[in-house]
Amino acid sequence: MRYLLSLLLIAGFVNPAAAHELKTALTKVLFNQRTGNIEVMHRFYLHDAEHAVKILFSKDADILNSEQTQDTFSQYVSEHFALQQLNGDNINLTLLGGQLEGRFFWVYQETAIPKTINGLKAAQSALQDIWPAQLNTVNFEGKGTVKTLSFDKESAWLQVNF
């Protein structure tokens, strides 16, 4: 019985450490054949974005109520995400903006689909400069089966082939 009580007591001390929230973001790169565009949609938990803007920009930054903060965060995300052709040529993305939706903040970018494309190189380092444990997942859709890349603090450019 003492052994069981000891285990429960230890579990009570360990549990709060295990409950630490993992920092994650999801990016969807969609090859939209209907529009002829690559559409990029970055999804961040609003809770993470709220904390990030106060660290990145100002303690007074307010992503919930300030369009300027939303625009600045959207610009930050666009500067930390990039696509290249397999030969290393940059693919220039146009920042369309960001929006609040429920418990998420979304950032949108797009560009025309290149005439020939057999794969891409991608980089996604948003929020990793403030949270080294930040994990950014990028899904590529609309070119065969869904392909996924995962970026941690040690990742730079990763490659996907179609």
N, CA and C of each residue as an Amber inpcrd file, in Angstrom:
protein
   486
   0.8130000  -1.1860000   0.0000000   0.0000000   0.0000000   0.0000000
   0.8660000   1.2630000   0.0000000   1.9330000   1.2410000   0.7950000
   2.8430000   2.3880000   0.8190000   3.4640000   2.6250000  -0.5480000
   3.7810000   1.5320000  -1.2270000   4.3740000   1.6150000  -2.5630000
   3.4090000   2.3050000  -3.5300000   2.1330000   1.9230000  -3.4740000
   1.1140000   2.5160000  -4.3320000   0.9450000   4.0020000  -4.0320000
   0.9010000   4.3610000  -2.7590000   0.7820000   5.7740000  -2.3890000
   1.9910000   6.5750000  -2.8460000   3.1710000   5.9840000  -2.7520000
   4.3900000   6.6590000  -3.2210000   4.3300000   6.9160000  -4.7160000
   3.8660000   5.9150000  -5.4770000   3.7390000   6.0880000  -6.9270000
   2.7460000   7.1840000  -7.2790000   1.6230000   7.2140000  -6.5840000
   0.6270000   8.2540000  -6.8420000   1.1730000   9.6340000  -6.5010000
   1.9050000   9.7390000  -5.4060000   2.5040000  11.0070000  -5.0180000
   3.5200000  11.4730000  -6.0470000   4.3640000  10.5680000  -6.5220000
   5.3540000  10.9030000  -7.5590000   4.6590000  11.3000000  -8.8500000
   3.6150000  10.5790000  -9.2270000   2.8690000  10.9020000 -10.4430000
   2.2730000  12.3000000 -10.3590000   1.8500000  12.7040000  -9.1690000
   1.3040000  14.0470000  -8.9890000   2.3220000  15.1370000  -9.2430000
   3.5890000  14.8640000  -8.9330000   4.6430000  15.8410000  -9.1720000
   5.1050000  15.8310000 -10.6220000   5.0300000  14.7000000 -11.2740000
   5.5150000  14.5820000 -12.6530000   4.4750000  15.0940000 -13.6410000
   3.2110000  14.9240000 -13.3480000   2.1430000  15.2510000 -14.2720000
   2.1870000  16.6870000 -14.7930000   2.3810000  17.7340000 -13.9640000
   2.4230000  19.0940000 -14.5080000   3.5200000  19.2740000 -15.5610000
   4.6410000  18.6340000 -15.4080000   5.7030000  18.7460000 -16.4110000
   5.2790000  18.0930000 -17.7100000   4.5560000  16.9880000 -17.6240000
   4.1100000  16.2840000 -18.8290000   3.0140000  17.0510000 -19.5460000
   2.3460000  17.9550000 -18.8610000   1.2350000  18.6850000 -19.4490000
   1.6790000  19.9000000 -20.2590000   2.9720000  20.1610000 -20.3390000
   3.4640000  21.2950000 -21.1030000   2.9900000  21.2020000 -22.5520000
   2.4210000  22.2730000 -23.0520000   1.8550000  22.2930000 -24.3890000
   2.9470000  22.3700000 -25.4500000   2.8820000  21.4720000 -26.4160000
   3.8200000  21.4700000 -27.5240000   3.4650000  22.6070000 -28.4720000
   4.4450000  23.3750000 -28.8940000   4.2300000  24.4740000 -29.8360000
   4.2570000  23.9040000 -31.2520000   3.1540000  24.0570000 -31.9740000
   3.0540000  23.5260000 -33.3280000   2.3140000  24.5050000 -34.2300000
   2.6070000  24.4000000 -35.5110000   1.8720000  25.1450000 -36.5310000
   1.7380000  24.2330000 -37.7470000   0.7070000  24.4770000 -38.5340000
   0.4400000  23.6610000 -39.7180000   0.3460000  24.5730000 -40.9320000
   1.0500000  24.1770000 -41.9880000   0.9730000  24.9000000 -43.2550000
   0.4690000  23.9410000 -44.3250000  -0.4580000  24.4140000 -45.1230000
  -0.9820000  23.6360000 -46.2480000  -0.5700000  24.3440000 -47.5330000
   0.1370000  23.6230000 -48.3980000   0.5130000  24.1300000 -49.7120000
  -0.3630000  23.3860000 -50.7100000  -1.3220000  24.0940000 -51.2910000
  -2.3190000  23.4840000 -52.1690000  -2.0660000  23.8850000 -53.6230000
  -1.9130000  22.9000000 -54.4810000  -1.8270000  23.1430000 -55.9180000
  -3.2560000  23.1550000 -56.4370000  -3.7950000  24.3540000 -56.6390000
  -5.1820000  24.5130000 -57.0530000  -5.2160000  24.6120000 -58.5760000
  -5.5440000  23.5030000 -59.2200000  -5.5660000  23.4570000 -60.6840000
  -6.6630000  24.3660000 -61.2480000  -7.7280000  24.5650000 -60.5050000
  -8.8240000  25.4210000 -60.9680000  -8.3790000  26.8690000 -61.1260000
  -7.6040000  27.3850000 -60.1420000  -7.1510000  28.7750000 -60.2050000
  -5.7870000  28.9140000 -60.8630000  -5.0470000  27.8010000 -60.9800000
  -3.6960000  27.8560000 -61.5280000  -2.6780000  28.3850000 -60.5280000
  -3.0410000  28.3960000 -59.2370000  -2.1660000  28.9450000 -58.2050000
  -1.7390000  27.8920000 -57.1870000  -0.5710000  28.1460000 -56.6130000
  -0.1840000  27.4700000 -55.3820000  -0.7230000  28.3510000 -54.2700000
  -1.5950000  27.7950000 -53.4400000  -2.1870000  28.5360000 -52.3320000
  -1.5720000  28.0230000 -51.0380000  -1.0260000  28.9300000 -50.2460000
  -0.3500000  28.5710000 -48.9960000  -1.1730000  29.1180000 -47.8360000
  -1.5090000  28.2160000 -46.9010000  -2.3170000  28.5790000 -45.7480000
  -1.5760000  28.1320000 -44.4880000  -1.1500000  29.1010000 -43.6880000
  -0.4500000  28.8210000 -42.4350000  -1.4550000  28.9430000 -41.2890000
  -1.5030000  27.9330000 -40.4200000  -2.4300000  27.9530000 -39.2860000
  -1.6400000  27.9060000 -37.9820000  -1.8440000  28.9220000 -37.1540000
  -1.2010000  29.0180000 -35.8430000  -2.2810000  29.0410000 -34.7780000
  -2.0080000  28.3700000 -33.6570000  -2.9230000  28.4970000 -32.5330000
  -2.9120000  29.9540000 -32.0790000  -4.0900000  30.5010000 -31.8770000
  -4.2180000  31.8970000 -31.4790000  -3.4750000  32.1560000 -30.1670000
  -3.5480000  31.2220000 -29.2550000  -2.8430000  31.3560000 -27.9760000
  -1.3450000  31.5610000 -28.2090000  -0.7570000  30.7750000 -29.1090000
   0.6670000  30.9150000 -29.4300000   0.9500000  32.2450000 -30.1120000
   0.0790000  32.6180000 -31.0480000   0.2710000  33.8840000 -31.7660000
   0.1870000  35.0760000 -30.8120000  -0.7380000  35.0210000 -29.8430000
  -0.8670000  36.1020000 -28.8600000   0.4280000  36.2810000 -28.0720000
   0.9970000  35.1950000 -27.6160000   2.2470000  35.2670000 -26.8570000
   3.4090000  35.6810000 -27.7590000   3.4350000  35.1590000 -28.9630000
   4.5420000  35.4430000 -29.8830000   4.6410000  36.9290000 -30.2160000
   3.5190000  37.5950000 -30.4980000   3.5900000  39.0040000 -30.9050000
   4.1100000  39.8790000 -29.7750000   3.8260000  39.4950000 -28.5380000
   4.3320000  40.2690000 -27.3950000   5.8420000  40.0930000 -27.2430000
   6.3580000  38.9340000 -27.6160000   7.7940000  38.6750000 -27.5600000
   8.4930000  39.2740000 -28.7810000   7.8990000  39.0860000 -29.9610000
   8.5320000  39.5130000 -31.2080000   8.4750000  41.0200000 -31.4420000
   7.3530000  41.6410000 -31.1030000   7.1360000  43.0340000 -31.4940000
   7.1130000  43.9990000 -30.3140000   6.1970000  43.7650000 -29.3820000
   6.0370000  44.6850000 -28.2550000   5.1390000  44.0300000 -27.2170000
   5.3730000  44.3530000 -25.9640000   4.5060000  43.8050000 -24.9160000
   3.0760000  44.3240000 -25.0580000   2.8910000  45.4180000 -25.8240000
   1.5570000  45.9730000 -26.0500000   0.9030000  45.4500000 -27.3260000
   1.5910000  44.5880000 -28.0800000   1.0340000  44.0580000 -29.3280000
  -0.2390000  43.2620000 -29.0150000  -1.2450000  43.4320000 -29.8640000
  -2.5510000  42.8130000 -29.6140000  -3.0880000  42.2190000 -30.9130000
  -2.8750000  40.9240000 -31.1020000  -3.3050000  40.2820000 -32.3460000
  -4.8300000  40.1400000 -32.4180000  -5.4990000  40.1850000 -31.2770000
  -6.9570000  40.0670000 -31.2660000  -7.6530000  41.3260000 -31.7590000
  -7.1150000  42.4890000 -31.3900000  -7.8360000  43.7410000 -31.6370000
  -7.1060000  44.7360000 -32.5230000  -5.9070000  44.4100000 -32.9650000
  -5.1370000  45.3590000 -33.7580000  -4.8440000  44.7960000 -35.1500000
  -5.4070000  45.4420000 -36.1480000  -5.1470000  45.0400000 -37.5250000
  -3.6690000  45.2050000 -37.8590000  -3.0290000  46.2290000 -37.2970000
  -1.6010000  46.4380000 -37.5240000  -0.7890000  45.2560000 -36.9850000
  -1.1210000  44.7730000 -35.7780000  -0.4170000  43.6090000 -35.2210000
  -0.6660000  42.3780000 -36.0850000  -1.8900000  42.2050000 -36.5610000
  -2.2010000  41.0760000 -37.4430000  -1.3730000  41.1450000 -38.7220000
  -1.2780000  42.3390000 -39.3000000  -0.4920000  42.5190000 -40.5260000
   0.9970000  42.2720000 -40.2650000   1.4920000  42.7550000 -39.1310000
   2.9030000  42.5720000 -38.7930000   3.2170000  41.0980000 -38.5630000
   2.3230000  40.3890000 -37.8900000   2.5260000  38.9540000 -37.6780000
   2.4630000  38.2020000 -39.0070000   1.5390000  38.5760000 -39.8720000
   1.4440000  37.9430000 -41.1890000   2.7330000  38.1500000 -41.9820000
   3.2780000  39.3470000 -41.9240000   4.5460000  39.6440000 -42.6060000
   5.6730000  38.7990000 -42.0150000   5.7160000  38.6900000 -40.6970000
   6.7240000  37.8660000 -40.0220000   6.6510000  36.4180000 -40.5350000
   5.4500000  35.8610000 -40.5820000   5.2820000  34.4800000 -41.0490000
   5.7690000  34.3450000 -42.4910000   5.4040000  35.3040000 -43.3380000
   5.8160000  35.2280000 -44.7490000   7.3310000  35.3060000 -44.9050000
   8.0020000  35.9770000 -43.9900000   9.4630000  36.0750000 -44.0380000
  10.1530000  34.8160000 -43.5210000   9.4040000  33.9410000 -42.8610000
   9.9760000  32.7120000 -42.3000000   9.5290000  31.4560000 -43.0460000
   8.8760000  31.6450000 -44.1830000   8.4580000  30.5250000 -45.0260000
   8.9130000  30.7960000 -46.4470000   9.4680000  29.7830000 -47.0870000
   9.9320000  29.9710000 -48.4610000   9.8050000  28.6640000 -49.2360000
   9.6150000  28.8220000 -50.5460000   9.5980000  27.6990000 -51.4780000
  10.6260000  27.9490000 -52.5650000  11.2290000  26.8630000 -53.0410000
  12.1630000  26.9190000 -54.1650000  11.8760000  25.7650000 -55.1070000
  12.2140000  26.0040000 -56.3680000  12.2440000  24.8990000 -57.3250000
  13.3610000  23.9540000 -56.9020000  13.3680000  22.7360000 -57.4100000
  14.4140000  21.7780000 -57.0690000  15.7970000  22.2610000 -57.4910000
  15.8610000  23.1130000 -58.5330000  17.1530000  23.6490000 -58.9890000
  17.6360000  24.8270000 -58.1430000  16.8590000  25.2170000 -57.1220000
  17.2520000  26.3100000 -56.2250000  16.6510000  27.6520000 -56.5670000
  15.9250000  27.7660000 -57.6810000  15.2710000  29.0370000 -58.0240000
  14.1550000  29.3270000 -57.0240000  14.1490000  30.5490000 -56.4980000
  13.1150000  30.9540000 -55.5460000  11.7580000  31.0330000 -56.2090000
  10.7420000  30.6740000 -55.4670000   9.3570000  30.8550000 -55.8910000
   8.8300000  32.0170000 -55.0560000   8.5330000  33.1210000 -55.7040000
   8.0830000  34.3240000 -55.0010000   6.6040000  34.2120000 -54.6640000
   6.3190000  34.2610000 -53.3820000   4.9490000  34.1830000 -52.8950000
   4.4220000  35.5790000 -52.5790000   3.1690000  35.8160000 -52.8970000
   2.5070000  37.0630000 -52.5610000   1.7600000  36.8820000 -51.2480000
   1.9970000  37.7720000 -50.2940000   1.2870000  37.7390000 -49.0240000
  -0.1000000  38.3370000 -49.2380000  -1.1330000  37.5440000 -48.9540000
  -2.5050000  38.0160000 -49.1020000  -3.0460000  38.6150000 -47.8090000
  -2.5100000  38.1610000 -46.6640000  -2.9420000  38.6970000 -45.3790000
  -3.2070000  37.5950000 -44.3880000  -3.8030000  37.9980000 -43.2730000
  -4.1010000  37.0510000 -42.2110000  -5.4880000  37.2910000 -41.6650000
  -5.9840000  36.3040000 -40.9130000  -7.3050000  36.4650000 -40.3100000
  -7.4400000  35.5890000 -39.0740000  -8.2480000  36.0770000 -38.1450000
  -8.6300000  35.3140000 -36.9670000  -9.8070000  34.4270000 -37.3300000
  -9.7390000  33.1780000 -36.8970000 -10.8740000  32.2800000 -37.0940000
 -10.9180000  31.3060000 -35.9240000 -11.8420000  31.5370000 -35.0180000
 -11.9540000  30.6800000 -33.8440000 -10.6820000  30.7200000 -33.0190000
 -10.1070000  29.5560000 -32.7620000  -8.8990000  29.5020000 -31.9390000
  -7.6170000  29.5090000 -32.7570000  -7.7240000  29.9380000 -34.0220000
  -6.5640000  29.9640000 -34.9060000  -6.3520000  31.3410000 -35.5210000
  -5.0880000  31.6020000 -35.8870000  -4.7620000  32.7410000 -36.7250000
  -4.1860000  32.1700000 -38.0130000  -4.7560000  32.5850000 -39.1340000
  -4.3630000  32.0880000 -40.4550000  -3.5990000  33.1620000 -41.2120000
  -2.5770000  32.7400000 -41.9660000  -1.8310000  33.6310000 -42.8550000
  -1.8700000  32.9920000 -44.2410000  -2.1730000  33.8170000 -45.2660000
  -2.3590000  33.3110000 -46.6180000  -1.3430000  33.9170000 -47.5870000
  -0.8160000  33.0410000 -48.4670000   0.0920000  33.4570000 -49.5300000
  -0.3020000  32.6970000 -50.7930000   0.1530000  33.2070000 -51.9480000
  -0.0860000  32.4800000 -53.1910000   0.9050000  32.8890000 -54.2630000
   0.9640000  32.0540000 -55.2990000   1.7560000  32.3190000 -56.4880000
   1.2360000  31.4180000 -57.6020000   1.5890000  31.7350000 -58.8210000
   1.1900000  30.8940000 -59.9500000   1.9570000  29.5690000 -59.9050000
   1.2920000  28.4990000 -60.3140000   1.9490000  27.1940000 -60.3860000
   2.9560000  27.2470000 -61.5430000   4.2220000  26.9100000 -61.2740000
   5.2110000  26.8800000 -62.3640000   4.8010000  25.8680000 -63.4450000
   5.2240000  26.1330000 -64.6880000   4.8450000  25.2560000 -65.8100000
   5.3030000  23.8220000 -65.5890000   6.5470000  23.6440000 -65.1840000
   7.0430000  22.3040000 -64.8820000   7.4640000  22.2650000 -63.4190000
   6.9750000  21.2460000 -62.7220000   7.3000000  21.1340000 -61.3040000
   7.2640000  19.6570000 -60.9110000   8.4120000  19.1440000 -60.5330000
   8.5360000  17.7500000 -60.1230000   8.7410000  17.6170000 -58.6200000
   8.8600000  18.7480000 -57.9620000   9.0740000  18.7650000 -56.5260000
   9.3830000  20.1810000 -56.0840000   9.5650000  20.3400000 -54.7930000
   9.8720000  21.6460000 -54.2220000  10.8320000  21.4810000 -53.0540000
  11.5560000  22.5510000 -52.7750000  12.2860000  22.6880000 -51.5250000
  11.4950000  23.7010000 -50.7000000  11.4460000  23.4690000 -49.4010000
  10.6850000  24.3590000 -48.5330000  11.4750000  24.6370000 -47.2600000
  11.2130000  25.8150000 -46.6880000  11.7640000  26.2030000 -45.3860000
  10.6250000  26.8330000 -44.5920000  10.4790000  26.4200000 -43.3300000
   9.4310000  26.9700000 -42.4680000   9.9920000  27.0780000 -41.0440000
  10.3840000  28.2880000 -40.6690000  11.0050000  28.4910000 -39.3620000
  10.2190000  29.4490000 -38.4580000   8.9680000  29.7290000 -38.8030000
   8.1700000  30.6600000 -37.9980000   8.0990000  30.2030000 -36.5420000
   8.3300000  31.1260000 -35.6510000   8.2850000  30.9930000 -34.1950000
   9.4320000  30.1740000 -33.5990000  10.2690000  29.5820000 -34.4220000
  11.3860000  28.8020000 -33.8930000  12.4830000  29.6940000 -33.3220000
  12.4840000  30.9660000 -33.6940000  13.4630000  31.8890000 -33.1140000
  13.1250000  32.2430000 -31.6660000  11.8710000  32.0630000 -31.2590000
  11.5120000  32.3390000 -29.8670000  11.2370000  31.0570000 -29.0740000
  10.8010000  29.9990000 -29.7460000  10.5410000  28.7160000 -29.0860000
  11.3050000  27.6190000 -29.8180000  12.4550000  27.2410000 -29.3270000
  13.2570000  26.2130000 -29.9980000  12.5130000  24.8830000 -30.1950000
  11.4980000  24.5970000 -29.3840000  10.7490000  23.3450000 -29.5210000
   9.6190000  23.4400000 -30.5510000   9.4410000  24.6180000 -31.1630000
   8.3750000  24.8090000 -32.1510000   8.5330000  23.8080000 -33.2900000
   7.4410000  23.1120000 -33.6250000   7.4230000  22.1560000 -34.7310000
   6.4520000  22.6580000 -35.7870000   6.9420000  22.8530000 -37.0050000
   6.1190000  23.3410000 -38.1050000   5.9540000  22.2300000 -39.1360000
   4.7100000  21.8330000 -39.3650000   4.3900000  20.7880000 -40.3290000
   3.8580000  21.4330000 -41.5940000   4.3600000  20.9690000 -42.7440000
   3.9200000  21.4880000 -44.0380000   3.3830000  20.3270000 -44.8600000
   2.1070000  20.4170000 -45.2480000   1.4750000  19.4170000 -46.1040000
   1.3530000  19.9610000 -47.5130000   1.6900000  19.1360000 -48.5000000
   1.5780000  19.4860000 -49.9120000   0.4390000  18.6710000 -50.4970000
  -0.5650000  19.3680000 -51.0380000  -1.7620000  18.7130000 -51.5590000
  -2.0350000  19.1600000 -52.9830000  -2.6410000  18.2560000 -53.7720000
  -3.0370000  18.5990000 -55.1340000  -2.0530000  18.1460000 -56.1920000
  -1.0100000  17.4240000 -55.7980000  -0.0300000  16.8530000 -56.7320000
   0.1660000  15.3920000 -56.3400000  -0.8550000  14.5640000 -56.5530000
  -0.7810000  13.1750000 -56.1370000  -1.1300000  13.0360000 -54.6650000
  -0.5250000  12.0570000 -54.0250000  -0.8070000  11.8440000 -52.6060000
  -0.2380000  12.9920000 -51.7770000  -0.8430000  13.2180000 -50.6300000
  -0.3750000  14.2740000 -49.7330000   1.0410000  13.9340000 -49.2730000
   1.9120000  14.9270000 -49.3380000   3.2950000  14.8010000 -48.8520000
   3.4490000  15.7220000 -47.6580000   4.2210000  15.2910000 -46.6600000
   4.3850000  16.0560000 -45.4310000   5.8540000  16.2410000 -45.0950000
   6.1960000  17.4670000 -44.7150000   7.5250000  17.7800000 -44.1960000
   7.3560000  18.3380000 -42.7910000   8.2710000  17.9990000 -41.9010000
   8.2450000  18.5070000 -40.5340000   9.5250000  19.2670000 -40.2480000
   9.3740000  20.4990000 -39.7970000  10.5020000  21.3890000 -39.5400000
  10.6510000  21.6220000 -38.0490000  11.8200000  21.2800000 -37.5240000
  12.1540000  21.6360000 -36.1550000  13.2580000  22.6900000 -36.2090000
  13.7760000  23.0620000 -35.0630000  14.7910000  24.1260000 -34.9740000
  16.0370000  23.7930000 -35.7910000  16.3350000  22.5030000 -35.9660000
  17.5380000  22.0780000 -36.6910000  17.3120000  21.9920000 -38.2040000
  16.0660000  22.0660000 -38.6580000  15.7710000  21.9450000 -40.0900000
  16.0570000  23.2510000 -40.8140000  16.5100000  23.1360000 -42.0180000
  16.6550000  24.3090000 -42.8820000  15.7440000  24.0620000 -44.0850000
  16.3300000  23.6710000 -45.1880000  15.5610000  23.3570000 -46.3930000
  15.3090000  21.8600000 -46.4480000  14.0510000  21.4820000 -46.6650000
  13.6750000  20.0890000 -46.8830000  13.0490000  19.9910000 -48.2570000
  13.0420000  18.7900000 -48.8110000  12.6060000  18.5960000 -50.1980000
  11.4660000  17.6020000 -50.2660000  10.5320000  17.8680000 -51.1810000
   9.4330000  16.9620000 -51.4750000   9.4100000  16.7520000 -52.9850000
   9.1600000  15.5120000 -53.4030000   9.0970000  15.1800000 -54.8290000
   7.6670000  14.7470000 -55.1670000   7.2260000  15.1000000 -56.3650000
   5.8640000  14.7360000 -56.8050000   5.9450000  13.6810000 -57.8990000
